[in-house]
Amino acid sequence: MGQKAEHPLYKNISIAFLILIMHILLLGGIGVLILFFYGIINYTIWIILAGLCLAAGTAYWFYRRMKSDGRALRNMAGGSLLKGKTVEVSFLGGVATFKISDSKAGRTINRDTSSRIKQLAASDYENIKTLTELSRMYEKKLITSDEYNKAKQEILK
């Protein structure tokens, strides 16, 4: 009498209740997302204006600091951190990227303008594949032993 046997009906009702609670939480989460994105859509202009004001304020602060120190923009960017390096800023083409690299890396590579077509040498994998196909043809008596040996020597060169 001290231990109660669990009834299968109780388990099924518990699982159904858990599923119902999970659906309610899912609908609540979807509702919160809808409100969030609705707010972003309604306040898009204000968000963009705030971003522009922040950028303009930062530029004004930088300009005032530059003038109070009596330095030019060239001198501000030419600190020891950026000495001998190139700075690349790309907005739309690189979707707002900022890159600092060595000035040597920015040089162009000489291109070979010859009209000759260059091909890569066959890899070991291709050689093994060809030899396997060649041995299969020899075993099926599709080629003679002389043809097999000649082709094998050609591949292994």
C-alpha positions as CSV (number, residue, x, y, z in Angstrom):
1,M,0.0,0.0,0.0
2,G,3.0,2.3,0.4
3,Q,3.7,2.5,-3.3
4,K,1.2,3.7,-5.9
5,A,1.3,2.1,-9.4
6,E,1.3,4.7,-12.1
7,H,-1.7,4.4,-14.4
8,P,-1.0,4.7,-18.1
9,L,-3.9,7.2,-18.5
10,Y,-2.1,9.5,-16.1
11,K,1.0,9.4,-18.2
12,N,-0.9,10.1,-21.4
13,I,-2.7,13.1,-19.8
14,S,0.6,14.4,-18.5
15,I,2.2,14.2,-21.9
16,A,-0.9,15.9,-23.5
17,F,-0.7,18.7,-20.9
18,L,3.0,19.1,-21.6
19,I,2.4,19.4,-25.4
20,L,-0.4,21.9,-24.7
21,I,2.0,24.0,-22.6
22,M,4.7,23.9,-25.2
23,H,2.2,25.1,-27.9
24,I,1.2,28.0,-25.7
25,L,4.9,29.0,-25.2
26,L,5.5,28.7,-28.9
27,L,2.5,31.0,-29.7
28,G,3.7,33.4,-27.0
29,G,7.2,33.5,-28.5
30,I,5.8,34.1,-32.0
31,G,3.7,36.9,-30.6
32,V,6.8,38.5,-29.0
33,L,8.7,38.2,-32.3
34,I,5.8,39.8,-34.2
35,L,5.7,42.7,-31.8
36,F,9.5,43.1,-32.0
37,F,9.6,43.2,-35.8
38,Y,6.4,45.4,-35.9
39,G,8.3,47.9,-33.7
40,I,11.4,47.8,-35.9
41,I,9.3,48.5,-39.0
42,N,7.4,51.3,-37.3
43,Y,10.5,52.9,-36.0
44,T,12.9,52.3,-38.9
45,I,13.2,56.0,-39.7
46,W,14.1,56.8,-36.1
47,I,16.6,54.0,-35.9
48,I,18.3,55.2,-39.1
49,L,18.3,58.8,-37.9
50,A,19.8,57.8,-34.5
51,G,22.6,55.8,-36.3
52,L,23.3,58.8,-38.5
53,C,23.4,61.2,-35.5
54,L,25.8,58.8,-33.7
55,A,28.1,58.7,-36.8
56,A,27.9,62.5,-37.2
57,G,28.6,63.0,-33.5
58,T,31.6,60.7,-33.6
59,A,33.0,62.5,-36.7
60,Y,32.5,65.9,-35.0
61,W,34.2,64.7,-31.8
62,F,37.1,63.4,-33.8
63,Y,37.4,66.7,-35.7
64,R,37.4,68.7,-32.5
65,R,40.0,66.5,-31.0
66,M,42.1,66.8,-34.1
67,K,41.9,70.6,-34.1
68,S,42.6,70.9,-30.4
69,D,45.8,68.8,-30.8
70,G,46.7,70.9,-33.8
71,R,47.3,67.8,-36.0
72,A,46.2,67.1,-39.5
73,L,44.3,64.0,-40.5
74,R,47.4,62.6,-42.2
75,N,49.3,62.8,-38.9
76,M,46.4,61.3,-36.9
77,A,46.3,58.2,-39.2
78,G,50.1,58.0,-39.4
79,G,50.7,56.7,-35.9
80,S,53.1,53.9,-35.2
81,L,50.2,51.4,-35.3
82,L,49.5,52.0,-39.0
83,K,53.1,52.8,-40.1
84,G,53.8,50.9,-43.4
85,K,50.3,49.5,-43.6
86,T,47.5,50.1,-46.0
87,V,43.9,50.7,-44.7
88,E,41.0,49.6,-46.8
89,V,37.4,50.6,-46.0
90,S,34.6,49.2,-48.1
91,F,30.9,49.9,-47.5
92,L,28.6,48.5,-50.1
93,G,31.0,46.3,-52.1
94,G,32.2,44.5,-49.1
95,V,29.2,45.1,-46.9
96,A,31.0,47.3,-44.4
97,T,34.4,45.8,-44.2
98,F,37.5,47.4,-42.6
99,K,40.9,45.8,-43.5
100,I,44.5,46.7,-42.4
101,S,47.3,44.9,-44.2
102,D,51.0,45.3,-45.0
103,S,51.7,47.7,-47.9
104,K,53.7,44.9,-49.6
105,A,50.6,42.7,-49.8
106,G,48.8,45.3,-51.8
107,R,51.1,45.1,-54.7
108,T,49.9,43.6,-57.9
109,I,51.2,40.3,-59.1
110,N,52.9,40.1,-62.5
111,R,50.7,38.2,-64.9
112,D,51.9,35.9,-67.6
113,T,50.3,37.1,-70.8
114,S,51.5,34.2,-73.0
115,S,48.8,32.6,-75.1
116,R,50.0,29.1,-74.2
117,I,47.5,27.0,-72.2
118,K,48.9,25.7,-69.0
119,Q,47.8,22.3,-67.6
120,L,48.4,20.8,-64.3
121,A,50.3,17.5,-64.1
122,A,48.1,14.4,-63.5
123,S,47.9,13.6,-59.8
124,D,48.8,10.3,-58.2
125,Y,45.1,9.6,-57.8
126,E,44.5,9.9,-61.5
127,N,47.5,7.6,-62.2
128,I,46.1,5.0,-59.8
129,K,42.7,5.3,-61.3
130,T,44.1,4.9,-64.9
131,L,46.2,1.9,-63.8
132,T,43.2,0.2,-62.2
133,E,41.2,0.6,-65.3
134,L,44.1,-0.6,-67.5
135,S,44.5,-3.8,-65.3
136,R,40.7,-4.4,-65.5
137,M,40.9,-4.2,-69.3
138,Y,43.9,-6.6,-69.4
139,E,42.1,-9.1,-67.1
140,K,39.1,-9.1,-69.4
141,K,41.4,-9.7,-72.4
142,L,40.4,-6.5,-74.0
143,I,44.0,-5.5,-74.6
144,T,47.2,-7.6,-75.1
145,S,50.1,-7.9,-72.7
146,D,52.2,-5.7,-75.0
147,E,49.6,-3.0,-75.0
148,Y,49.2,-3.3,-71.3
149,N,53.0,-3.0,-70.6
150,K,53.4,-0.1,-73.0
151,A,50.5,1.9,-71.5
152,K,51.7,1.1,-67.9
153,Q,55.2,2.4,-68.8
154,E,53.6,5.5,-70.3
155,I,51.6,6.2,-67.1
156,L,54.5,5.6,-64.7
157,K,56.9,8.0,-66.4
